[in-house]
Amino acid sequence: MPTAKQALGEWGEKLVAKKYRCPRCKRAFTLKRLPANFKCADLICDFCGYLAQVKSVTVADVSVLPKKILGAAWKPQHERMKAGIYFPLFIVLRSRSRAAVYYLPTDFQLPKMFKKRKPLSHSAKRAGWQGFVYDVGMLDPQAVVRIQEIKS
């Protein structure tokens, strides 16, 4: 049984895959979900191979982008950043009655927007695991493009 956050993440991935064209090849219905725990990406275009990350967040107002969004595991993200590899980010905001989808292309992503978190304590279920946070608030507001607002 998935947790509430996992269910929200799955809902956001399905929404983006179903409603939006691939940003690279512009084909409809080609974005497919990758298996759970695939490192640093959630969607792939089955035509051109485009990869993207999706982050879904519950908010009070979908017209206001959160300043920080929880990322995933720091180590694979950091390794890709050192190699100059960044994945575009779809941000799905969901409130009680609405949802909005935003897009952050790789061109506007900066290494300093990825803030590593403290490792989990020794008593935690996944002791030592370290995640990161997307510091979206430090970006130029025009870097993140609002694609659409919909009823959820």
N, CA, C and O atoms as a GROMACS GRO file, in nm:
protein
  608
    1MET      N    1   0.084  -0.119   0.000
    1MET     CA    2   0.000   0.000   0.000
    1MET      C    3   0.088   0.124   0.000
    1MET      O    4   0.169   0.142   0.091
    2PRO      N    5   0.075   0.209  -0.100
    2PRO     CA    6   0.160   0.329  -0.105
    2PRO      C    7   0.120   0.430   0.004
    2PRO      O    8   0.005   0.437   0.046
    3THR      N    9   0.218   0.508   0.046
    3THR     CA   10   0.191   0.616   0.141
    3THR      C   11   0.117   0.727   0.068
    3THR      O   12   0.105   0.723  -0.055
    4ALA      N   13   0.066   0.826   0.142
    4ALA     CA   14  -0.004   0.939   0.080
    4ALA      C   15   0.088   1.015  -0.014
    4ALA      O   16   0.046   1.057  -0.122
    5LYS      N   17   0.215   1.033   0.026
    5LYS     CA   18   0.310   1.104  -0.060
    5LYS      C   19   0.343   1.025  -0.186
    5LYS      O   20   0.359   1.082  -0.294
    6GLN      N   21   0.354   0.893  -0.173
    6GLN     CA   22   0.379   0.810  -0.291
    6GLN      C   23   0.260   0.814  -0.386
    6GLN      O   24   0.278   0.821  -0.508
    7ALA      N   25   0.140   0.810  -0.331
    7ALA     CA   26   0.019   0.817  -0.414
    7ALA      C   27   0.011   0.952  -0.486
    7ALA      O   28  -0.026   0.957  -0.603
    8LEU      N   29   0.046   1.060  -0.417
    8LEU     CA   30   0.047   1.192  -0.480
    8LEU      C   31   0.149   1.196  -0.593
    8LEU      O   32   0.121   1.248  -0.700
    9GLY      N   33   0.267   1.140  -0.569
    9GLY     CA   34   0.371   1.137  -0.672
    9GLY      C   35   0.328   1.058  -0.794
    9GLY      O   36   0.350   1.100  -0.908
   10GLU      N   37   0.266   0.944  -0.772
   10GLU     CA   38   0.216   0.861  -0.882
   10GLU      C   39   0.108   0.936  -0.960
   10GLU      O   40   0.105   0.932  -1.083
   11TRP      N   41   0.018   1.003  -0.887
   11TRP     CA   42  -0.088   1.081  -0.952
   11TRP      C   43  -0.028   1.190  -1.042
   11TRP      O   44  -0.072   1.208  -1.155
   12GLY      N   45   0.073   1.262  -0.991
   12GLY     CA   46   0.137   1.367  -1.070
   12GLY      C   47   0.206   1.313  -1.194
   12GLY      O   48   0.197   1.373  -1.301
   13GLU      N   49   0.275   1.201  -1.181
   13GLU     CA   50   0.342   1.140  -1.296
   13GLU      C   51   0.240   1.098  -1.402
   13GLU      O   52   0.261   1.122  -1.521
   14LYS      N   53   0.131   1.037  -1.358
   14LYS     CA   54   0.027   0.994  -1.453
   14LYS      C   55  -0.038   1.114  -1.522
   14LYS      O   56  -0.066   1.109  -1.641
   15LEU      N   57  -0.060   1.221  -1.445
   15LEU     CA   58  -0.120   1.342  -1.502
   15LEU      C   59  -0.032   1.398  -1.614
   15LEU      O   60  -0.081   1.427  -1.723
   16VAL      N   61   0.096   1.414  -1.587
   16VAL     CA   62   0.187   1.470  -1.687
   16VAL      C   63   0.197   1.377  -1.808
   16VAL      O   64   0.192   1.424  -1.922
   17ALA      N   65   0.210   1.246  -1.785
   17ALA     CA   66   0.222   1.152  -1.896
   17ALA      C   67   0.097   1.151  -1.984
   17ALA      O   68   0.106   1.136  -2.106
   18LYS      N   69  -0.020   1.166  -1.922
   18LYS     CA   70  -0.146   1.160  -1.996
   18LYS      C   71  -0.178   1.289  -2.072
   18LYS      O   72  -0.228   1.284  -2.184
   19LYS      N   73  -0.150   1.405  -2.010
   19LYS     CA   74  -0.200   1.532  -2.064
   19LYS      C   75  -0.101   1.611  -2.151
   19LYS      O   76  -0.143   1.700  -2.225
   20TYR      N   77   0.029   1.580  -2.144
   20TYR     CA   78   0.125   1.668  -2.208
   20TYR      C   79   0.209   1.598  -2.314
   20TYR      O   80   0.239   1.479  -2.306
   21ARG      N   81   0.244   1.677  -2.414
   21ARG     CA   82   0.331   1.629  -2.521
   21ARG      C   83   0.475   1.628  -2.472
   21ARG      O   84   0.511   1.696  -2.377
   22CYS      N   85   0.555   1.550  -2.538
   22CYS     CA   86   0.698   1.548  -2.507
   22CYS      C   87   0.756   1.686  -2.541
   22CYS      O   88   0.738   1.733  -2.653
   23PRO      N   89   0.825   1.749  -2.448
   23PRO     CA   90   0.883   1.881  -2.476
   23PRO      C   91   0.989   1.880  -2.587
   23PRO      O   92   1.013   1.984  -2.649
   24ARG      N   93   1.053   1.767  -2.612
   24ARG     CA   94   1.156   1.762  -2.715
   24ARG      C   95   1.098   1.736  -2.855
   24ARG      O   96   1.117   1.816  -2.946
   25CYS      N   97   1.027   1.623  -2.871
   25CYS     CA   98   0.979   1.586  -3.006
   25CYS      C   99   0.837   1.633  -3.035
   25CYS      O  100   0.791   1.625  -3.148
   26LYS      N  101   0.769   1.683  -2.932
   26LYS     CA  102   0.633   1.740  -2.943
   26LYS      C  103   0.525   1.636  -2.976
   26LYS      O  104   0.414   1.675  -3.010
   27ARG      N  105   0.555   1.509  -2.966
   27ARG     CA  106   0.455   1.406  -2.993
   27ARG      C  107   0.364   1.388  -2.872
   27ARG      O  108   0.407   1.400  -2.758
   28ALA      N  109   0.239   1.359  -2.900
   28ALA     CA  110   0.140   1.334  -2.796
   28ALA      C  111   0.143   1.186  -2.755
   28ALA      O  112   0.174   1.099  -2.837
   29PHE      N  113   0.112   1.160  -2.630
   29PHE     CA  114   0.098   1.025  -2.576
   29PHE      C  115   0.225   0.940  -2.584
   29PHE      O  116   0.217   0.818  -2.593
   30THR      N  117   0.341   1.004  -2.580
   30THR     CA  118   0.466   0.928  -2.584
   30THR      C  119   0.539   0.930  -2.450
   30THR      O  120   0.636   0.855  -2.432
   31LEU      N  121   0.495   1.014  -2.356
   31LEU     CA  122   0.559   1.015  -2.224
   31LEU      C  123   0.508   0.896  -2.143
   31LEU      O  124   0.387   0.879  -2.124
   32LYS      N  125   0.600   0.816  -2.096
   32LYS     CA  126   0.566   0.695  -2.020
   32LYS      C  127   0.636   0.700  -1.885
   32LYS      O  128   0.746   0.753  -1.873
   33ARG      N  129   0.571   0.644  -1.785
   33ARG     CA  130   0.630   0.639  -1.651
   33ARG      C  131   0.740   0.534  -1.646
   33ARG      O  132   0.726   0.426  -1.703
   34LEU      N  133   0.848   0.568  -1.580
   34LEU     CA  134   0.956   0.474  -1.556
   34LEU      C  135   0.924   0.393  -1.430
   34LEU      O  136   0.838   0.434  -1.352
   35PRO      N  137   0.991   0.281  -1.409
   35PRO     CA  138   0.965   0.202  -1.287
   35PRO      C  139   0.996   0.284  -1.161
   35PRO      O  140   1.080   0.374  -1.163
   36ALA      N  141   0.928   0.252  -1.052
   36ALA     CA  142   0.954   0.318  -0.924
   36ALA      C  143   1.101   0.302  -0.889
   36ALA      O  144   1.162   0.198  -0.917
   37ASN      N  145   1.157   0.404  -0.827
   37ASN     CA  146   1.297   0.407  -0.783
   37ASN      C  147   1.399   0.414  -0.897
   37ASN      O  148   1.517   0.389  -0.875
   38PHE      N  149   1.355   0.447  -1.017
   38PHE     CA  150   1.450   0.476  -1.125
   38PHE      C  151   1.522   0.604  -1.085
   38PHE      O  152   1.456   0.702  -1.047
   39LYS      N  153   1.653   0.606  -1.091
   39LYS     CA  154   1.730   0.718  -1.038
   39LYS      C  155   1.715   0.845  -1.122
   39LYS      O  156   1.741   0.845  -1.242
   40CYS      N  157   1.672   0.952  -1.057
   40CYS     CA  158   1.670   1.089  -1.110
   40CYS      C  159   1.571   1.116  -1.222
   40CYS      O  160   1.571   1.228  -1.275
   41ALA      N  161   1.489   1.022  -1.262
   41ALA     CA  162   1.392   1.047  -1.368
   41ALA      C  163   1.265   0.967  -1.342
   41ALA      O  164   1.270   0.859  -1.284
   42ASP      N  165   1.152   1.022  -1.386
   42ASP     CA  166   1.023   0.956  -1.367
   42ASP      C  167   0.954   0.924  -1.499
   42ASP      O  168   0.874   0.830  -1.506
   43LEU      N  169   0.984   1.001  -1.604
   43LEU     CA  170   0.919   0.984  -1.733
   43LEU      C  171   1.022   0.969  -1.844
   43LEU      O  172   1.132   1.023  -1.836
   44ILE      N  173   0.983   0.894  -1.947
   44ILE     CA  174   1.065   0.883  -2.067
   44ILE      C  175   0.972   0.893  -2.188
   44ILE      O  176   0.860   0.841  -2.186
   45CYS      N  177   1.019   0.959  -2.292
   45CYS     CA  178   0.944   0.961  -2.418
   45CYS      C  179   0.982   0.834  -2.493
   45CYS      O  180   1.100   0.811  -2.520
   46ASP      N  181   0.884   0.753  -2.526
   46ASP     CA  182   0.916   0.627  -2.593
   46ASP      C  183   0.943   0.645  -2.742
   46ASP      O  184   0.963   0.548  -2.815
   47PHE      N  185   0.944   0.771  -2.787
   47PHE     CA  186   0.985   0.798  -2.926
   47PHE      C  187   1.127   0.852  -2.932
   47PHE      O  188   1.211   0.798  -3.005
   48CYS      N  189   1.156   0.959  -2.856
   48CYS     CA  190   1.287   1.026  -2.869
   48CYS      C  191   1.382   1.001  -2.752
   48CYS      O  192   1.499   1.040  -2.759
   49GLY      N  193   1.335   0.937  -2.644
   49GLY     CA  194   1.421   0.908  -2.531
   49GLY      C  195   1.435   1.020  -2.429
   49GLY      O  196   1.514   1.008  -2.336
   50TYR      N  197   1.360   1.127  -2.445
   50TYR     CA  198   1.361   1.239  -2.350
   50TYR      C  199   1.330   1.188  -2.210
   50TYR      O  200   1.239   1.107  -2.192
   51LEU      N  201   1.406   1.233  -2.110
   51LEU     CA  202   1.384   1.197  -1.970
   51LEU      C  203   1.346   1.320  -1.891
   51LEU      O  204   1.395   1.430  -1.918
   52ALA      N  205   1.257   1.304  -1.793
   52ALA     CA  206   1.216   1.416  -1.708
   52ALA      C  207   1.184   1.366  -1.567
   52ALA      O  208   1.150   1.249  -1.546
   53GLN      N  209   1.195   1.456  -1.474
   53GLN     CA  210   1.161   1.432  -1.334
   53GLN      C  211   1.026   1.499  -1.308
   53GLN      O  212   0.997   1.604  -1.365
   54VAL      N  213   0.944   1.439  -1.222
   54VAL     CA  214   0.816   1.497  -1.182
   54VAL      C  215   0.815   1.505  -1.030
   54VAL      O  216   0.843   1.406  -0.962
   55LYS      N  217   0.782   1.622  -0.976
   55LYS     CA  218   0.766   1.639  -0.832
   55LYS      C  219   0.626   1.693  -0.807
   55LYS      O  220   0.586   1.794  -0.866
   56SER      N  221   0.553   1.626  -0.720
   56SER     CA  222   0.416   1.666  -0.688
   56SER      C  223   0.410   1.711  -0.543
   56SER      O  224   0.468   1.648  -0.454
   57VAL      N  225   0.338   1.821  -0.520
   57VAL     CA  226   0.332   1.881  -0.387
   57VAL      C  227   0.188   1.924  -0.359
   57VAL      O  228   0.122   1.979  -0.447
   58THR      N  229   0.141   1.899  -0.238
   58THR     CA  230   0.011   1.949  -0.194
   58THR      C  231   0.031   2.090  -0.139
   58THR      O  232   0.117   2.112  -0.053
   59VAL      N  233  -0.050   2.184  -0.188
   59VAL     CA  234  -0.038   2.324  -0.148
   59VAL      C  235  -0.178   2.382  -0.124
   59VAL      O  236  -0.278   2.323  -0.164
   60ALA      N  237  -0.183   2.497  -0.060
   60ALA     CA  238  -0.311   2.567  -0.040
   60ALA      C  239  -0.352   2.642  -0.167
   60ALA      O  240  -0.470   2.647  -0.200
   61ASP      N  241  -0.254   2.699  -0.238
   61ASP     CA  242  -0.281   2.782  -0.355
   61ASP      C  243  -0.190   2.739  -0.469
   61ASP      O  244  -0.068   2.756  -0.462
   62VAL      N  245  -0.248   2.683  -0.575
   62VAL     CA  246  -0.168   2.631  -0.687
   62VAL      C  247  -0.104   2.741  -0.772
   62VAL      O  248  -0.022   2.713  -0.859
   63SER      N  249  -0.143   2.866  -0.747
   63SER     CA  250  -0.084   2.974  -0.825
   63SER      C  251   0.047   3.025  -0.763
   63SER      O  252   0.114   3.111  -0.820
   64VAL      N  253   0.082   2.972  -0.646
   64VAL     CA  254   0.204   3.013  -0.576
   64VAL      C  255   0.300   2.895  -0.570
   64VAL      O  256   0.272   2.794  -0.504
   65LEU      N  257   0.411   2.908  -0.638
   65LEU     CA  258   0.512   2.802  -0.640
   65LEU      C  259   0.584   2.797  -0.505
   65LEU      O  260   0.628   2.900  -0.455
   66PRO      N  261   0.595   2.678  -0.444
   66PRO     CA  262   0.669   2.671  -0.317
   66PRO      C  263   0.815   2.710  -0.337
   66PRO      O  264   0.871   2.690  -0.445
   67LYS      N  265   0.876   2.765  -0.235
   67LYS     CA  266   1.017   2.805  -0.244
   67LYS      C  267   1.108   2.683  -0.244
   67LYS      O  268   1.214   2.685  -0.306
   68LYS      N  269   1.067   2.578  -0.174
   68LYS     CA  270   1.147   2.456  -0.166
   68LYS      C  271   1.059   2.335  -0.193
   68LYS      O  272   0.943   2.329  -0.152
   69ILE      N  273   1.117   2.238  -0.265
   69ILE     CA  274   1.046   2.114  -0.297
   69ILE      C  275   1.139   1.999  -0.265
   69ILE      O  276   1.256   1.999  -0.304
   70LEU      N  277   1.088   1.900  -0.194
   70LEU     CA  278   1.170   1.784  -0.161
   70LEU      C  279   1.211   1.710  -0.287
   70LEU      O  280   1.128   1.682  -0.374
   71GLY      N  281   1.339   1.679  -0.295
   71GLY     CA  282   1.392   1.600  -0.406
   71GLY      C  283   1.397   1.454  -0.366
   71GLY      O  284   1.314   1.408  -0.288
   72ALA      N  285   1.493   1.382  -0.418
   72ALA     CA  286   1.508   1.240  -0.387
   72ALA      C  287   1.645   1.217  -0.326
   72ALA      O  288   1.688   1.294  -0.240
   73ALA      N  289   1.714   1.113  -0.369
   73ALA     CA  290   1.844   1.078  -0.313
   73ALA      C  291   1.952   1.174  -0.363
   73ALA      O  292   1.960   1.204  -0.482
   74TRP      N  293   2.034   1.222  -0.272
   74TRP     CA  294   2.138   1.318  -0.304
   74TRP      C  295   2.250   1.257  -0.388
   74TRP      O  296   2.294   1.319  -0.485
   75LYS      N  297   2.298   1.137  -0.354
   75LYS     CA  298   2.416   1.080  -0.420
   75LYS      C  299   2.399   1.068  -0.572
   75LYS      O  300   2.484   1.119  -0.645
   76PRO      N  301   2.294   1.002  -0.625
   76PRO     CA  302   2.281   0.994  -0.771
   76PRO      C  303   2.263   1.131  -0.836
   76PRO      O  304   2.312   1.155  -0.946
   77GLN      N  305   2.191   1.221  -0.767
   77GLN     CA  306   2.172   1.356  -0.821
   77GLN      C  307   2.306   1.428  -0.829
   77GLN      O  308   2.337   1.490  -0.931
   78HIS      N  309   2.384   1.421  -0.724
   78HIS     CA  310   2.514   1.489  -0.719
   78HIS      C  311   2.609   1.432  -0.824
   78HIS      O  312   2.682   1.508  -0.888
   79GLU      N  313   2.610   1.300  -0.842
   79GLU     CA  314   2.697   1.238  -0.944
   79GLU      C  315   2.661   1.287  -1.084
   79GLU      O  316   2.749   1.315  -1.165
   80ARG      N  317   2.532   1.299  -1.112
   80ARG     CA  318   2.490   1.348  -1.244
   80ARG      C  319   2.527   1.496  -1.261
   80ARG      O  320   2.569   1.539  -1.369
   81MET      N  321   2.512   1.573  -1.155
   81MET     CA  322   2.546   1.716  -1.162
   81MET      C  323   2.696   1.732  -1.191
   81MET      O  324   2.734   1.818  -1.271
   82LYS      N  325   2.780   1.651  -1.126
   82LYS     CA  326   2.924   1.659  -1.152
   82LYS      C  327   2.956   1.625  -1.297
   82LYS      O  328   3.054   1.675  -1.353
   83ALA      N  329   2.874   1.540  -1.358
   83ALA     CA  330   2.893   1.503  -1.498
   83ALA      C  331   2.823   1.600  -1.593
   83ALA      O  332   2.828   1.582  -1.715
   84GLY      N  333   2.757   1.703  -1.538
   84GLY     CA  334   2.688   1.801  -1.621
   84GLY      C  335   2.554   1.752  -1.674
   84GLY      O  336   2.505   1.804  -1.775
   85ILE      N  337   2.494   1.654  -1.607
   85ILE     CA  338   2.366   1.598  -1.652
   85ILE      C  339   2.254   1.647  -1.560
   85ILE      O  340   2.257   1.624  -1.439
   86TYR      N  341   2.158   1.714  -1.620
   86TYR     CA  342   2.041   1.763  -1.546
   86TYR      C  343   1.917   1.718  -1.622
   86TYR      O  344   1.918   1.709  -1.745
   87PHE      N  345   1.811   1.688  -1.549
   87PHE     CA  346   1.686   1.649  -1.611
   87PHE      C  347   1.583   1.759  -1.591
   87PHE      O  348   1.575   1.817  -1.484
   88PRO      N  349   1.503   1.788  -1.694
   88PRO     CA  350   1.396   1.886  -1.680
   88PRO      C  351   1.301   1.842  -1.568
   88PRO      O  352   1.291   1.723  -1.537
   89LEU      N  353   1.233   1.938  -1.510
   89LEU     CA  354   1.148   1.911  -1.394
   89LEU      C  355   1.006   1.961  -1.419
   89LEU      O  356   0.984   2.079  -1.449
   90PHE      N  357   0.910   1.870  -1.407
   90PHE     CA  358   0.769   1.907  -1.404
   90PHE      C  359   0.732   1.918  -1.257
   90PHE      O  360   0.756   1.826  -1.179
   91ILE      N  361   0.673   2.030  -1.218
   91ILE     CA  362   0.627   2.050  -1.081
   91ILE      C  363   0.475   2.050  -1.084
   91ILE      O  364   0.414   2.134  -1.150
   92VAL      N  365   0.414   1.957  -1.014
   92VAL     CA  366   0.269   1.945  -1.011
   92VAL      C  367   0.222   1.988  -0.872
   92VAL      O  368   0.255   1.924  -0.772
   93LEU      N  369   0.145   2.096  -0.868
   93LEU     CA  370   0.090   2.145  -0.742
   93LEU      C  371  -0.057   2.105  -0.734
   93LEU      O  372  -0.132   2.120  -0.831
   94ARG      N  373  -0.096   2.053  -0.618
   94ARG     CA  374  -0.235   2.009  -0.603
   94ARG      C  375  -0.293   2.068  -0.474
   94ARG      O  376  -0.234   2.059  -0.366
   95SER      N  377  -0.412   2.127  -0.490
   95SER     CA  378  -0.487   2.174  -0.374
   95SER      C  379  -0.613   2.089  -0.366
   95SER      O  380  -0.627   1.990  -0.438
   96ARG      N  381  -0.705   2.129  -0.281
   96ARG     CA  382  -0.830   2.052  -0.267
   96ARG      C  383  -0.906   2.042  -0.398
   96ARG      O  384  -0.961   1.936  -0.430
   97SER      N  385  -0.912   2.150  -0.474
   97SER     CA  386  -0.998   2.151  -0.592
   97SER      C  387  -0.927   2.179  -0.724
   97SER      O  388  -0.988   2.170  -0.831
   98ARG      N  389  -0.799   2.212  -0.718
   98ARG     CA  390  -0.728   2.251  -0.840
   98ARG      C  391  -0.590   2.187  -0.843
   98ARG      O  392  -0.539   2.139  -0.742
   99ALA      N  393  -0.534   2.187  -0.961
   99ALA     CA  394  -0.397   2.143  -0.980
   99ALA      C  395  -0.334   2.236  -1.083
   99ALA      O  396  -0.403   2.291  -1.168
  100ALA      N  397  -0.205   2.252  -1.074
  100ALA     CA  398  -0.132   2.332  -1.173
  100ALA      C  399  -0.002   2.260  -1.203
  100ALA      O  400   0.059   2.199  -1.116
  101VAL      N  401   0.038   2.268  -1.329
  101VAL     CA  402   0.162   2.204  -1.372
  101VAL      C  403   0.258   2.312  -1.420
  101VAL      O  404   0.223   2.397  -1.502
  102TYR      N  405   0.379   2.306  -1.368
  102TYR     CA  406   0.487   2.400  -1.403
  102TYR      C  407   0.600   2.319  -1.464
  102TYR      O  408   0.611   2.198  -1.443
  103TYR      N  409   0.686   2.388  -1.539
  103TYR     CA  410   0.797   2.321  -1.606
  103TYR      C  411   0.925   2.401  -1.587
  103TYR      O  412   0.928   2.522  -1.611
  104LEU      N  413   1.030   2.334  -1.544
  104LEU     CA  414   1.162   2.396  -1.528
  104LEU      C  415   1.259   2.325  -1.622
  104LEU      O  416   1.301   2.213  -1.593
  105PRO      N  417   1.296   2.389  -1.734
  105PRO     CA  418   1.390   2.327  -1.826
  105PRO      C  419   1.531   2.321  -1.766
  105PRO      O  420   1.562   2.394  -1.672
  106THR      N  421   1.613   2.236  -1.821
  106THR     CA  422   1.749   2.220  -1.770
  106THR      C  423   1.832   2.347  -1.787
  106THR      O  424   1.924   2.372  -1.709
  107ASP      N  425   1.801   2.427  -1.887
  107ASP     CA  426   1.878   2.549  -1.914
  107ASP      C  427   1.881   2.646  -1.795
  107ASP      O  428   1.974   2.725  -1.782
  108PHE      N  429   1.780   2.640  -1.710
  108PHE     CA  430   1.770   2.733  -1.598
  108PHE      C  431   1.805   2.670  -1.464
  108PHE      O  432   1.795   2.736  -1.360
  109GLN      N  433   1.845   2.544  -1.465
  109GLN     CA  434   1.882   2.478  -1.340
  109GLN      C  435   2.027   2.512  -1.306
  109GLN      O  436   2.115   2.510  -1.392
  110LEU      N  437   2.048   2.542  -1.181
  110LEU     CA  438   2.181   2.579  -1.132
  110LEU      C  439   2.223   2.483  -1.023
  110LEU      O  440   2.139   2.439  -0.945
  111PRO      N  441   2.352   2.448  -1.015
  111PRO     CA  442   2.396   2.357  -0.909
  111PRO      C  443   2.356   2.404  -0.769
  111PRO      O  444   2.325   2.321  -0.683
  112LYS      N  445   2.356   2.535  -0.746
  112LYS     CA  446   2.325   2.585  -0.612
  112LYS      C  447   2.177   2.572  -0.575
  112LYS      O  448   2.141   2.596  -0.459
  113MET      N  449   2.091   2.536  -0.670
  113MET     CA  450   1.950   2.516  -0.636
  113MET      C  451   1.925   2.379  -0.573
  113MET      O  452   1.818   2.354  -0.519
  114PHE      N  453   2.024   2.291  -0.580
  114PHE     CA  454   2.014   2.157  -0.522
  114PHE      C  455   2.082   2.159  -0.386
  114PHE      O  456   2.205   2.164  -0.378
  115LYS      N  457   2.006   2.156  -0.280
  115LYS     CA  458   2.058   2.166  -0.143
  115LYS      C  459   2.049   2.030  -0.076
  115LYS      O  460   1.940   1.976  -0.058
  116LYS      N  461   2.165   1.975  -0.038
  116LYS     CA  462   2.159   1.844   0.028
  116LYS      C  463   2.106   1.858   0.169
  116LYS      O  464   2.129   1.958   0.237
  117ARG      N  465   2.033   1.755   0.211
  117ARG     CA  466   1.975   1.750   0.345
  117ARG      C  467   2.067   1.672   0.438
  117ARG      O  468   2.161   1.607   0.393
  118LYS      N  469   2.038   1.679   0.565
  118LYS     CA  470   2.114   1.600   0.663
  118LYS      C  471   2.083   1.452   0.641
  118LYS      O  472   1.970   1.417   0.608
  119PRO      N  473   2.183   1.365   0.660
  119PRO     CA  474   2.153   1.221   0.651
  119PRO      C  475   2.055   1.179   0.760
  119PRO      O  476   2.047   1.242   0.865
  120LEU      N  477   1.979   1.074   0.733
  120LEU     CA  478   1.886   1.023   0.833
  120LEU      C  479   1.964   0.967   0.952
  120LEU      O  480   2.075   0.918   0.936
  121SER      N  481   1.905   0.976   1.069
  121SER     CA  482   1.971   0.932   1.192
  121SER      C  483   1.995   0.782   1.192
  121SER      O  484   1.937   0.708   1.112
  122HIS      N  485   2.082   0.739   1.281
  122HIS     CA  486   2.117   0.597   1.291
  122HIS      C  487   1.998   0.511   1.331
  122HIS      O  488   1.996   0.392   1.303
  123SER      N  489   1.899   0.570   1.396
  123SER     CA  490   1.782   0.494   1.438
  123SER      C  491   1.672   0.490   1.331
  123SER      O  492   1.571   0.422   1.348
  124ALA      N  493   1.691   0.562   1.223
  124ALA     CA  494   1.590   0.566   1.116
  124ALA      C  495   1.589   0.433   1.040
  124ALA      O  496   1.687   0.359   1.039
  125LYS      N  497   1.477   0.406   0.976
  125LYS     CA  498   1.463   0.282   0.898
  125LYS      C  499   1.568   0.275   0.787
  125LYS      O  500   1.622   0.168   0.760
  126ARG      N  501   1.597   0.388   0.724
  126ARG     CA  502   1.700   0.394   0.618
  126ARG      C  503   1.816   0.480   0.667
  126ARG      O  504   1.850   0.582   0.606
  127ALA      N  505   1.875   0.440   0.777
  127ALA     CA  506   1.982   0.515   0.843
  127ALA      C  507   2.092   0.554   0.744
  127ALA      O  508   2.138   0.473   0.664
  128GLY      N  509   2.132   0.682   0.752
  128GLY     CA  510   2.241   0.733   0.668
  128GLY      C  511   2.198   0.783   0.532
  128GLY      O  512   2.274   0.852   0.464
  129TRP      N  513   2.074   0.749   0.488
  129TRP     CA  514   2.028   0.794   0.358
  129TRP      C  515   2.022   0.946   0.358
  129TRP      O  516   1.984   1.008   0.457
  130GLN      N  517   2.061   1.007   0.245
  130GLN     CA  518   2.062   1.153   0.236
  130GLN      C  519   1.987   1.198   0.112
  130GLN      O  520   2.013   1.152   0.000
  131GLY      N  521   1.895   1.288   0.132
  131GLY     CA  522   1.818   1.344   0.022
  131GLY      C  523   1.861   1.486  -0.008
  131GLY      O  524   1.962   1.534   0.044
  132PHE      N  525   1.783   1.553  -0.093
  132PHE     CA  526   1.811   1.692  -0.125
  132PHE      C  527   1.680   1.767  -0.142
  132PHE      O  528   1.573   1.707  -0.149
  133VAL      N  529   1.692   1.898  -0.150
  133VAL     CA  530   1.578   1.987  -0.169
  133VAL      C  531   1.606   2.073  -0.292
  133VAL      O  532   1.718   2.121  -0.312
  134TYR      N  533   1.503   2.090  -0.375
  134TYR     CA  534   1.512   2.187  -0.485
  134TYR      C  535   1.482   2.324  -0.425
  134TYR      O  536   1.372   2.344  -0.373
  135ASP      N  537   1.575   2.417  -0.430
  135ASP     CA  538   1.553   2.554  -0.382
  135ASP      C  539   1.503   2.636  -0.500
  135ASP      O  540   1.579   2.710  -0.563
  136VAL      N  541   1.374   2.622  -0.529
  136VAL     CA  542   1.313   2.690  -0.644
  136VAL      C  543   1.305   2.840  -0.620
  136VAL      O  544   1.306   2.918  -0.715
  137GLY      N  545   1.298   2.881  -0.494
  137GLY     CA  546   1.287   3.022  -0.460
  137GLY      C  547   1.408   3.105  -0.501
  137GLY      O  548   1.396   3.227  -0.516
  138MET      N  549   1.523   3.041  -0.521
  138MET     CA  550   1.641   3.119  -0.558
  138MET      C  551   1.652   3.140  -0.711
  138MET      O  552   1.741   3.211  -0.757
  139LEU      N  553   1.562   3.080  -0.786
  139LEU     CA  554   1.564   3.096  -0.932
  139LEU      C  555   1.495   3.224  -0.976
  139LEU      O  556   1.411   3.278  -0.904
  140ASP      N  557   1.530   3.270  -1.093
  140ASP     CA  558   1.456   3.380  -1.156
  140ASP      C  559   1.313   3.331  -1.175
  140ASP      O  560   1.293   3.222  -1.229
  141PRO      N  561   1.212   3.406  -1.133
  141PRO     CA  562   1.073   3.362  -1.144
  141PRO      C  563   1.032   3.324  -1.287
  141PRO      O  564   0.940   3.244  -1.305
  142GLN      N  565   1.097   3.380  -1.386
  142GLN     CA  566   1.062   3.347  -1.524
  142GLN      C  567   1.123   3.215  -1.571
  142GLN      O  568   1.092   3.168  -1.681
  143ALA      N  569   1.209   3.154  -1.489
  143ALA     CA  570   1.272   3.026  -1.526
  143ALA      C  571   1.171   2.912  -1.522
  143ALA      O  572   1.180   2.818  -1.600
  144VAL      N  573   1.074   2.921  -1.430
  144VAL     CA  574   0.973   2.817  -1.416
  144VAL      C  575   0.848   2.862  -1.490
  144VAL      O  576   0.791   2.967  -1.459
  145VAL      N  577   0.805   2.782  -1.586
  145VAL     CA  578   0.692   2.816  -1.672
  145VAL      C  579   0.567   2.743  -1.626
  145VAL      O  580   0.566   2.621  -1.611
  146ARG      N  581   0.462   2.819  -1.606
  146ARG     CA  582   0.334   2.755  -1.570
  146ARG      C  583   0.269   2.706  -1.700
  146ARG      O  584   0.243   2.784  -1.791
  147ILE      N  585   0.243   2.577  -1.705
  147ILE     CA  586   0.187   2.517  -1.826
  147ILE      C  587   0.035   2.527  -1.825
  147ILE      O  588  -0.026   2.571  -1.922
  148GLN      N  589  -0.025   2.484  -1.713
  148GLN     CA  590  -0.171   2.478  -1.711
  148GLN      C  591  -0.223   2.465  -1.568
  148GLN      O  592  -0.156   2.410  -1.481
  149GLU      N  593  -0.344   2.517  -1.546
  149GLU     CA  594  -0.415   2.493  -1.421
  149GLU      C  595  -0.542   2.416  -1.457
  149GLU      O  596  -0.609   2.448  -1.555
  150ILE      N  597  -0.574   2.315  -1.376
  150ILE     CA  598  -0.688   2.230  -1.405
  150ILE      C  599  -0.763   2.199  -1.275
  150ILE      O  600  -0.709   2.216  -1.166
  151LYS      N  601  -0.886   2.154  -1.289
  151LYS     CA  602  -0.961   2.105  -1.172
  151LYS      C  603  -0.909   1.967  -1.142
  151LYS      O  604  -0.891   1.885  -1.232
  152SER      N  605  -0.885   1.941  -1.012
  152SER     CA  606  -0.833   1.807  -0.977
  152SER      C  607  -0.940   1.715  -0.928
  152SER      O  608  -0.912   1.600  -0.895
   0.00000   0.00000   0.00000
